[in-house]
Amino acid sequence: MAASKQDRPGGPESADDIAGVEHTTSTYSKPSKLDHDVDTTTSELRQSTSHSRHDSDDQIPQDMEPPSEAPVSSTTQPDNPPVYTVFTLWEKRLIVLAASFSAFFSPLTAQIYLPALTVIADEFAVSSSQINLTVTTYMVFQGITPMFIGGFADAAGRRPAYVICFVIYIAANIGLALSRNYVSLLVVRCLQSAGSSTTVALAQAVLADTITSAERGQYIGITVIPVVLAPSLGPVIGGLLSQYLGWRWIFWFLTIIASINLVAMLLFFPETCRRIVGDGSIRPHPIYRTCWQMLKDAHRHRRNRKSKSSNSSLHRTTSTTPSTIPSLKLKGKAPNPLISLRILFEKELFLLLVYSSIVFASFYATATSMPSIFSSLYGFSNLQVGLMYLPMAGGSVVASAIVGPAMGRNFARHAHKLGRPVDKSRQMDLVGFPIERARLEVGVPLLALSCAVILAWGWALQAGAHVAVPCVLLFLQGVGMIGFVNAINVLIVDIHPGNAGAATAANNLTRCLIGALASAVVVPMIDAMGAGWAYTIFGALYVVLAPMMVAVMWYGVTWRAEEAAKRERRRRAKAEKGEVAVVDGGLG
């Protein structure tokens, strides 16, 4: 029998343990059951599927009211769902901040290298086309690698994935700093991309592990600022290092800061994967524990032994030693890129990912062409060109400050409209909830701003406008384009919270491949037709493909119900074969 409510240890002792040591709460009726998270997940999916079928059959209106605004029955919505995570507010903020800083390395590594391209080409006696190939191959691996490690992280945990990524990344940076020829630079640059690229997907996965949909928008400021600052700060840092210390110090610099980050994560960053630790209260295998956790476990173990030896019985204590609560076994699973591909070709995700990638391709087209345009048009040096990336970073910061609160308010507005209470500490059942409208109603106006800016950008450059004009346009592009992409990123996690790593990897794949294409064609387009018409084509793509977003807002709820039904059929098929199936995550 489980201990009575009065006998359970209280929160203060366990709440300060960011390590995720097992402790019981009054939320669960059977706190000693280690696999409660799997049972709860399976039950919720069955519940979601049943409700989704009911919506598909009975709740679709006959008039022109979109399905996402249809009245939703709340019979399957628990009156008091369990608290989503045991982490405190500041613990969640620090966890998300640490994951976001780790994601800083992927865009930083891509951009910090650009100012040194000419110097490296001269040292290795290769052409500009050959040295640009190191940028293209980096982006290709940046898109492909997260498909493997992202799925691995969803099954085997975030900490093992982070360790693998940073060990590869640090080794690659050392190899690049010591490279002696072009071939070694090209090959090891691909390895560097493989190590850094998955950190963005892992940051989104950690966000899904610890933050509910109701409060997810408020964390955009934490998750986005390091990522959007990196492409702007990277060229500045790279220009300074290559100009004053030599281009090899770019990679030594990356080695140093990545090593510091890895050590900090080993010491303090807890495992958050809900398949491993549930809401954070399940005691994981030792490989998942931080050094801080191990010290607290050892201290608690010594304290419990002393308590037992002195036969103290002042109050009952739930032991965290293996003798009373056994550690979970190490969970491992081979990387499966097919999970990301399957997610990519879902109707709703396919439209979201392709369109957002086309929008983000304008960033690559702008950033890639800036060195050549500003050096020829304004006679800027490498350092001055690097400084021109800062206005977009400022706009990105403004976007993150605006978009997060706006999405939170819009989420609450839709919940109130449907008569659903909003508790930020508990994950709302999003079956039938128009989450697509809650996110995109904030993102679409920013998309319109981005479209207008990209059109003005091309013609301003072609007219040779004063340098203040590109600065203002870059700032507005940071607000519009980054704000829209942020809304899309949050929506992707909302749709696939259980497979956030794989879903973000699919997003990364489309974004990098389409971005690589945009980077490769933008300069030839400008040379052939001028900057005005070249960027007009990008703006025209925004407008022509905009109905994709309208379809997502209109039919998103129905499509999610269909995908939930497919997942339920797969689960039942596995169960009939006698397999122990872990339900793959996603909204009903």
C-alpha positions in Angstrom: 0.0 0.0 0.0 1.1 3.5 -0.7 1.9 5.7 2.2 -0.9 8.0 3.4 -0.8 11.6 2.4 0.4 12.6 5.8 3.3 10.2 5.7 4.7 11.3 2.4 7.8 13.6 2.5 7.0 17.2 1.7 8.0 19.3 -1.2 10.7 21.6 0.2 13.3 18.8 0.5 12.7 17.5 -3.0 11.9 20.8 -4.7 15.4 22.1 -4.4 16.8 19.0 -6.1 17.1 20.0 -9.7 18.5 16.6 -10.2 15.2 14.9 -10.4 15.5 12.5 -7.5 12.4 10.4 -6.8 9.9 11.9 -4.5 6.1 11.6 -4.1 3.4 14.2 -4.5 -0.3 14.2 -3.7 -1.1 14.5 -7.4 -0.8 10.7 -8.0 -2.8 8.0 -6.4 0.0 5.4 -6.7 3.2 7.3 -6.2 5.4 4.2 -5.8 4.7 2.9 -9.4 7.8 3.7 -11.4 6.2 3.4 -14.8 3.2 5.7 -14.1 4.4 8.0 -16.9 4.0 5.3 -19.6 0.6 4.3 -18.3 -0.6 7.9 -18.2 0.7 8.6 -21.7 -1.1 5.5 -23.1 -4.3 6.4 -21.3 -4.2 10.0 -22.5 -3.7 8.9 -26.1 -6.6 6.4 -26.0 -8.7 9.2 -24.5 -7.6 11.7 -27.1 -8.3 9.3 -30.0 -11.8 8.5 -28.8 -12.5 12.2 -28.4 -11.0 13.0 -31.8 -13.2 10.4 -33.5 -16.2 11.9 -31.8 -15.2 15.4 -33.1 -14.7 14.0 -36.6 -18.1 12.3 -36.7 -20.4 14.7 -34.8 -18.7 18.0 -34.1 -18.0 19.3 -37.6 -20.3 22.2 -38.3 -22.4 22.5 -41.4 -21.9 26.2 -42.0 -18.6 28.0 -42.9 -17.3 28.0 -39.3 -13.8 26.5 -39.4 -13.3 23.1 -37.7 -10.7 24.7 -35.3 -13.4 27.0 -33.9 -16.0 24.2 -33.4 -17.5 23.8 -29.9 -15.6 21.1 -28.1 -16.9 18.8 -25.5 -14.8 18.7 -22.4 -15.9 15.3 -21.1 -12.5 13.9 -21.7 -10.7 16.8 -20.1 -9.6 15.9 -16.6 -11.0 18.2 -13.9 -7.6 18.3 -12.2 -4.8 17.0 -14.4 -1.5 16.2 -12.8 1.2 18.9 -12.4 3.2 18.8 -15.5 6.6 19.0 -13.9 8.1 19.0 -10.4 10.7 21.6 -11.3 10.2 25.0 -9.7 9.8 28.2 -11.7 13.5 29.2 -11.5 14.6 25.6 -12.1 12.6 25.6 -15.3 14.1 28.9 -16.4 17.6 27.8 -15.7 17.1 24.5 -17.5 15.6 26.2 -20.6 18.4 28.8 -20.5 21.1 26.1 -20.4 19.5 24.3 -23.3 19.2 27.5 -25.3 22.8 28.5 -24.7 23.8 25.0 -26.0 21.7 25.7 -29.1 23.8 28.9 -29.5 26.7 26.8 -31.0 24.9 25.7 -34.2 24.1 29.1 -35.7 27.3 30.6 -34.2 29.5 28.0 -35.9 27.8 28.6 -39.2 28.3 32.3 -39.2 31.6 32.9 -37.3 33.5 31.2 -40.1 32.3 33.6 -42.9 34.7 36.5 -42.4 37.7 34.2 -42.7 36.7 32.6 -46.0 39.0 34.8 -48.2 41.9 34.4 -45.8 41.5 30.6 -45.7 41.2 30.3 -49.5 44.4 32.2 -49.9 46.3 30.1 -47.4 45.2 26.8 -49.0 45.4 28.2 -52.6 41.9 27.3 -53.5 39.2 29.2 -55.4 36.3 31.0 -53.8 33.9 28.4 -55.1 35.9 25.6 -53.5 36.0 27.4 -50.1 32.2 28.2 -50.4 31.7 24.4 -50.7 32.7 24.1 -47.0 29.7 26.3 -46.2 27.3 24.3 -48.4 28.4 20.9 -46.9 28.1 22.3 -43.4 24.4 23.3 -44.1 23.7 19.9 -45.6 25.0 18.0 -42.6 23.2 20.6 -40.4 20.0 19.4 -41.9 20.6 15.6 -41.9 22.3 14.9 -38.6 19.5 16.0 -36.2 17.3 13.3 -37.9 19.5 10.7 -36.2 20.4 12.2 -32.9 17.0 14.0 -32.4 15.1 10.6 -32.5 17.8 9.1 -30.3 17.3 11.8 -27.7 13.5 11.2 -27.7 14.1 7.6 -26.8 17.4 7.5 -24.9 17.4 10.9 -23.1 18.7 14.4 -23.6 21.9 14.1 -21.6 23.4 11.3 -23.6 22.6 13.1 -26.8 24.2 16.3 -25.5 27.3 14.5 -24.5 27.6 12.8 -27.9 27.1 16.1 -29.7 29.6 18.1 -27.7 32.3 15.5 -27.7 32.1 15.3 -31.5 32.0 19.1 -31.8 35.0 19.7 -29.6 37.1 17.1 -31.4 36.1 18.6 -34.8 37.1 22.1 -33.7 40.5 20.9 -32.6 40.9 19.2 -35.9 39.9 22.3 -37.8 42.4 24.5 -35.8 45.1 22.0 -36.7 44.1 21.4 -40.4 46.9 21.7 -42.9 45.1 21.3 -46.3 41.8 22.0 -48.0 40.6 18.4 -47.9 40.9 18.0 -44.2 39.2 21.3 -43.7 36.2 20.2 -45.9 35.8 16.8 -44.2 36.2 18.0 -40.6 33.9 20.9 -41.2 31.2 18.3 -41.9 32.0 16.6 -38.6 31.8 19.9 -36.9 28.3 20.4 -38.3 27.2 17.0 -37.2 28.2 17.8 -33.6 26.6 21.2 -33.3 23.5 21.0 -35.5 21.3 18.8 -33.2 21.6 21.2 -30.2 18.8 23.3 -31.6 16.5 20.3 -31.8 17.5 19.3 -28.3 16.6 22.8 -26.9 13.1 22.5 -28.3 12.8 19.0 -26.9 13.8 20.2 -23.4 11.3 23.0 -23.7 8.5 20.4 -24.5 9.7 18.3 -21.5 9.3 21.0 -18.9 7.0 23.7 -20.1 3.2 23.4 -20.7 1.5 24.8 -23.9 -0.1 27.6 -21.8 3.2 29.0 -20.7 5.4 28.0 -23.7 5.1 31.3 -25.4 6.5 33.1 -22.4 9.8 31.2 -22.7 10.5 32.3 -26.3 12.6 35.1 -24.9 14.9 32.6 -23.3 14.9 30.0 -26.1 15.3 32.4 -29.0 17.6 35.2 -28.0 20.8 33.1 -27.9 19.9 31.5 -31.2 19.1 34.7 -33.1 22.0 36.6 -31.6 24.5 33.9 -32.8 24.1 34.6 -36.5 24.6 38.3 -35.8 27.4 38.1 -33.3 29.2 35.3 -35.2 30.6 37.4 -38.1 31.7 40.1 -35.6 33.6 37.7 -33.4 35.0 35.8 -36.4 36.1 39.1 -38.0 37.9 40.2 -34.9 39.6 36.8 -34.3 40.7 36.3 -37.8 42.0 39.9 -38.2 44.0 40.1 -34.9 44.8 36.4 -33.9 44.5 34.5 -37.2 41.6 32.3 -38.5 42.7 29.2 -36.6 41.8 31.0 -33.3 38.1 30.9 -34.5 38.1 27.2 -33.8 40.2 27.4 -30.7 37.7 29.9 -29.3 34.8 27.5 -30.1 36.7 24.7 -28.5 37.2 26.6 -25.3 33.6 27.8 -24.8 32.1 24.4 -25.9 34.3 22.6 -23.3 33.1 25.0 -20.6 29.5 24.4 -21.6 29.9 20.6 -21.6 31.5 20.5 -18.1 28.7 22.8 -16.8 26.0 20.4 -18.2 27.7 17.3 -16.8 27.7 19.0 -13.4 24.3 20.5 -13.2 22.0 19.9 -16.2 19.3 17.3 -15.3 17.7 14.7 -17.5 14.3 16.0 -18.7 13.1 13.4 -21.2 9.7 12.3 -20.0 10.2 8.8 -21.2 13.1 8.6 -18.7 12.1 10.7 -15.7 8.4 11.4 -16.2 7.6 14.7 -14.6 11.1 14.9 -13.2 10.3 12.9 -10.0 11.5 9.5 -11.3 15.0 8.5 -10.2 16.9 7.6 -13.4 19.8 5.3 -14.1 23.1 6.7 -12.8 24.3 7.6 -16.3 21.5 10.2 -16.5 22.3 11.9 -13.2 24.4 15.0 -12.8 27.4 15.3 -10.6 25.2 17.5 -8.3 22.6 14.7 -8.2 25.2 12.1 -7.3 26.5 14.2 -4.4 22.9 14.8 -3.0 22.2 11.1 -3.4 25.3 10.2 -1.5 24.5 12.7 1.3 20.9 11.5 1.5 22.1 7.9 1.6 24.5 8.6 4.5 21.8 10.5 6.4 19.3 7.6 6.0 21.8 5.1 7.3 22.5 7.2 10.3 18.8 7.6 10.9 18.3 3.8 10.7 21.2 3.0 12.9 19.9 5.3 15.6 16.4 3.8 15.3 14.9 7.2 14.9 11.2 7.1 14.1 10.1 10.7 14.4 8.7 10.7 10.9 8.6 8.4 8.0 11.2 9.1 5.2 10.9 7.8 1.7 14.4 6.5 0.9 16.0 7.2 -2.5 18.5 4.3 -2.2 18.3 1.4 -4.6 17.1 -0.9 -1.8 13.7 0.9 -1.6 13.3 2.6 -5.0 15.3 0.8 -7.7 16.9 2.9 -10.4 15.4 2.7 -13.8 17.3 0.7 -16.3 19.4 2.4 -18.9 17.2 3.0 -21.9 18.9 2.9 -25.3 17.6 2.8 -28.8 19.3 3.0 -32.2 18.8 6.3 -34.0 15.9 6.1 -36.4 15.8 8.9 -39.0 12.5 7.5 -40.3 10.7 9.1 -37.4 11.6 12.6 -38.5 10.7 11.7 -42.1 7.3 10.3 -41.1 6.6 13.5 -39.1 7.8 15.6 -42.1 5.2 14.0 -44.4 2.2 14.5 -42.1 -0.1 16.9 -43.8 -0.1 19.6 -41.2 3.6 19.4 -40.4 4.6 19.3 -44.1 2.8 22.6 -44.9 4.2 24.2 -41.8 7.8 23.1 -42.3 8.0 23.8 -46.0 6.5 27.3 -45.7 8.5 28.3 -42.7 11.6 27.1 -44.4 10.9 29.2 -47.5 10.4 32.2 -45.2 13.7 31.4 -43.3 15.4 31.0 -46.7 15.1 34.8 -47.1 17.4 35.1 -44.0 20.0 32.9 -45.6 19.7 34.8 -48.9 20.1 38.1 -47.1 23.0 37.0 -44.8 24.9 35.2 -47.6 24.8 38.1 -50.0 25.6 40.9 -47.4 29.5 40.5 -47.5 29.7 40.9 -51.3 26.9 43.6 -51.6 28.2 45.8 -48.8 31.8 45.6 -49.8 31.1 46.5 -53.4 28.3 49.0 -52.7 29.6 50.8 -49.6 33.3 49.7 -49.6 33.0 48.1 -46.1 35.8 46.0 -44.5 35.1 42.6 -43.1 34.7 44.0 -39.6 32.2 46.6 -40.9 30.3 44.0 -42.7 30.1 41.9 -39.5 28.7 44.9 -37.6 25.9 45.2 -40.2 24.4 41.9 -38.9 23.7 43.6 -35.5 20.5 45.4 -36.5 18.8 42.1 -37.3 19.9 40.8 -33.9 18.2 43.8 -32.3 15.0 43.2 -34.2 15.1 39.5 -33.1 15.3 40.5 -29.5 12.3 42.8 -30.0 10.4 40.0 -31.7 11.1 37.6 -28.9 9.8 40.2 -26.3 6.6 40.7 -28.3 5.7 37.3 -29.6 5.9 35.3 -26.4 3.4 37.4 -24.3 1.2 37.8 -27.4 0.9 34.0 -27.9 0.2 33.5 -24.2 -2.6 36.0 -24.3 -4.0 34.5 -27.5 -3.9 31.0 -26.0 -5.8 32.2 -23.0 -8.4 34.0 -25.2 -9.1 30.8 -27.2 -9.3 28.7 -24.0 -11.8 31.2 -22.5 -13.8 31.1 -25.7 -14.1 27.3 -25.4 -14.8 27.4 -21.6 -11.5 25.7 -20.7 -9.6 26.8 -17.6 -5.9 27.7 -18.1 -3.5 26.5 -15.4 0.1 27.0 -16.5 1.4 24.3 -14.2 -0.7 21.7 -15.9 -0.7 20.5 -19.5 -4.1 21.2 -21.0 -5.7 18.5 -23.1 -5.3 20.0 -26.6 -7.8 17.7 -28.3 -10.1 19.9 -30.3 -8.3 23.1 -29.1 -7.4 25.4 -32.0 -3.7 25.6 -31.1 -2.9 26.5 -34.7 -5.0 29.6 -34.6 -3.7 30.5 -31.2 -0.1 30.6 -32.6 -0.5 31.7 -36.2 -2.9 34.6 -35.4 0.2 36.1 -33.8 2.7 35.0 -36.5 0.8 36.0 -39.6 1.0 39.8 -39.1 4.7 39.4 -38.6 4.8 37.4 -41.8 3.2 40.3 -43.6 5.9 42.6 -42.2 8.6 40.3 -43.3 7.2 40.1 -46.9 7.1 43.9 -47.2 10.6 44.2 -45.9 12.2 41.6 -48.2 10.6 43.4 -51.2 11.9 46.8 -50.0 15.3 45.3 -49.2 16.1 44.3 -52.8 15.0 47.6 -54.4 16.8 49.7 -51.7 20.1 47.9 -52.5 19.6 48.2 -56.3 19.0 52.0 -55.8 22.1 52.4 -53.7 20.2 53.8 -50.8 22.0 55.4 -47.8 23.4 52.8 -45.4 20.8 53.8 -42.8 18.1 52.3 -45.0 19.5 48.8 -45.0 20.1 49.1 -41.2 16.4 49.9 -40.6 15.2 47.2 -43.0 17.4 44.6 -41.3 16.0 45.5 -37.9 12.4 45.2 -39.3 13.3 41.9 -40.9 14.5 40.6 -37.5 11.2 41.6 -36.0 9.0 40.1 -38.8 10.8 37.0 -40.0 12.2 35.9 -36.7 8.9 36.6 -34.9 7.0 34.4 -37.4 9.5 31.6 -37.3 9.3 31.7 -33.5 5.6 31.2 -33.6 6.1 28.2 -36.0 8.7 26.6 -33.7 6.4 26.8 -30.7 3.5 25.3 -32.8 5.6 22.4 -33.9 6.4 21.5 -30.3 2.7 21.9 -29.4 1.8 19.4 -32.1 4.4 16.8 -31.3 5.4 17.2 -27.6 6.4 13.6 -27.2 8.6 13.6 -30.3 9.8 17.2 -30.0 13.4 16.2 -30.9 12.4 14.4 -34.1 9.9 17.0 -35.1 12.4 19.8 -34.7 14.9 17.7 -36.6 12.4 17.5 -39.5 12.1 21.3 -39.3 15.9 21.6 -39.3 16.1 19.4 -42.4 13.8 21.4 -44.5 15.1 24.7 -43.3 18.8 23.8 -44.0 18.2 22.2 -47.3 16.0 25.1 -48.7 18.4 27.6 -47.0 21.4 26.0 -48.7 19.6 26.3 -52.0 18.8 29.9 -51.4 22.4 30.6 -50.4 23.7 29.0 -53.6 21.4 30.9 -56.0 21.0 34.3 -54.5 24.3 35.8 -55.7 23.9 34.5 -59.3 20.3 35.8 -59.3 21.5 39.3 -58.2 24.2 39.2 -60.9 21.7 38.2 -63.5 18.6 40.3 -62.8 19.6 42.8 -60.1 18.9 42.8 -56.3 15.4 44.3 -56.8 14.0 41.5 -58.9 16.0 38.8 -57.1 14.4 39.6 -53.7 11.0 40.3 -55.3 11.0 36.6 -56.2 11.5 35.7 -52.6 8.7 38.0 -51.6 6.4 36.6 -54.3 6.9 33.1 -52.8 5.7 34.4 -49.5 2.4 35.5 -51.1 1.8 32.7 -53.5 2.3 30.0 -50.9 0.4 31.8 -48.1 -2.7 29.6 -48.5 -0.7 26.8 -46.9 -0.9 28.7 -43.6 -4.6 29.3 -44.1 -5.1 25.6 -44.6 -3.3 24.8 -41.4 -5.4 27.3 -39.4 -8.6 26.0 -41.0 -8.0 22.2 -40.9 -5.3 21.7 -38.3 -7.6 20.3 -35.6 -9.1 17.7 -38.0 -5.7 16.7 -39.3 -4.4 16.2 -35.7 -7.3 13.9 -35.0 -6.6 11.8 -38.0 -2.9 11.5 -37.0 -3.9 10.4 -33.5 -6.2 7.8 -34.9 -3.3 6.4 -37.0 -1.0 6.3 -34.0 -3.7 4.4 -32.0 -4.0 1.9 -34.8 -0.3 1.3 -34.8 -0.3 0.9 -31.0 -3.0 -1.6 -31.1 -1.3 -3.5 -33.9 1.8 -3.8 -31.8 -0.2 -4.8 -28.8 -1.9 -7.6 -30.8 1.5 -8.9 -31.8 2.5 -9.1 -28.2 5.0 -6.2 -28.4 5.6 -3.7 -25.7 5.0 -0.5 -27.5 5.8 3.0 -26.2 3.3 5.4 -27.7 5.0 8.0 -29.9 4.1 11.5 -28.8 1.9 14.0 -30.5 -1.4 15.7 -30.0 -4.7 14.1 -30.7 
